Amino acid sequence: MPMDLGELERMIKQALPDATVTIEDLRGDGDHYAAHVVSSAFAGKSRVQQHQMVYQALQGRMGNELHALALQTSVPEA
């Protein structure tokens, strides 16, 4: 069962309340998304740690309802 784009965004924002989240459905099938997440919570964290924070927000749905997520993360520009 595909994951709704709105649900994906809601889960990320729930875990990272200050996040700006931009999501694109790459194939129109609800299984393959690209996301850009900008959050001050990423400050001082490695890229791997940032991605882990986003995957943790998805509460185990990665690999189940969500097949692929091309992920970009960054901190807000000062």
JODA-V439148 format. One record per pair of residues at least 12 apart in sequence whose C-alpha atoms are under 10 Angstrom apart, sorted by the first residue. I is the first residue (numbers start at 0). GAP is how many residues later the second one is. If there is no record, write none. Layout:
BEGIN
I:GAP / I:GAP
END
This chain:
BEGIN
0:28 / 0:29 / 0:30 / 0:63 / 0:64 / 0:65 / 0:66 / 1:27 / 1:28 / 1:29 / 1:30 / 1:62 / 1:63 / 1:64 / 1:65 / 2:26 / 2:27 / 2:28 / 2:29 / 2:30 / 2:58 / 2:59 / 2:61 / 2:62 / 2:63 / 2:64 / 3:21 / 3:25 / 3:26 / 3:27 / 3:61 / 3:62 / 4:18 / 4:19 / 4:20 / 4:25 / 4:26 / 4:28 / 5:17 / 6:51 / 7:13 / 7:15 / 7:25 / 7:27 / 7:49 / 7:50 / 7:53 / 7:58 / 8:12 / 8:13 / 8:14 / 8:26 / 8:28 / 8:48 / 8:49 / 9:47 / 9:48 / 10:43 / 10:45 / 10:46 / 10:47 / 10:48 / 11:25 / 11:41 / 11:42 / 11:43 / 11:44 / 11:45 / 11:46 / 11:47 / 12:24 / 12:26 / 12:41 / 12:44 / 13:43 / 13:44 / 14:38 / 14:39 / 14:41 / 14:42 / 14:43 / 15:21 / 15:22 / 15:23 / 15:24 / 15:25 / 15:26 / 15:37 / 15:38 / 15:41 / 16:22 / 16:23 / 16:24 / 17:20 / 17:21 / 17:22 / 17:23 / 17:58 / 18:17 / 18:18 / 18:19 / 18:20 / 18:21 / 18:22 / 18:23 / 18:55 / 18:56 / 18:57 / 19:16 / 19:17 / 19:18 / 19:19 / 19:20 / 19:54 / 19:55 / 19:56 / 20:14 / 20:15 / 20:16 / 20:17 / 20:18 / 20:52 / 21:12 / 21:13 / 21:14 / 21:15 / 21:16 / 21:50 / 22:12 / 22:13 / 22:14 / 22:46 / 22:47 / 22:48 / 23:12 / 23:45 / 23:46 / 24:44 / 25:42 / 25:43 / 25:44 / 29:35 / 29:36 / 29:37 / 29:38 / 30:31 / 30:32 / 30:33 / 30:34 / 30:35 / 30:36 / 30:37 / 30:38 / 31:33 / 31:34 / 31:35 / 31:36 / 31:37 / 31:38 / 32:33 / 32:34 / 32:35 / 32:36 / 32:37 / 32:38 / 33:34 / 33:35 / 33:36 / 33:37 / 33:38 / 34:19 / 34:34 / 34:35 / 34:36 / 34:37 / 34:38 / 35:34 / 35:35 / 35:36 / 35:37 / 35:38 / 36:13 / 36:14 / 36:17 / 36:34 / 36:35 / 36:36 / 36:37 / 36:38 / 36:39 / 37:12 / 37:34 / 37:35 / 37:36 / 37:37 / 37:38 / 37:39 / 38:34 / 38:35 / 38:36 / 38:37 / 38:38 / 39:34 / 39:35 / 39:36 / 39:37 / 40:12 / 40:33 / 40:34 / 40:35 / 41:31 / 41:32 / 41:33 / 41:34 / 42:31 / 42:32 / 42:33 / 43:31 / 44:29 / 44:30 / 46:25 / 46:26 / 46:27 / 47:25 / 49:21 / 49:22 / 49:23 / 49:24 / 49:25 / 50:20 / 50:21 / 50:22 / 50:23 / 53:17 / 53:18 / 53:19 / 54:14 / 54:16
END
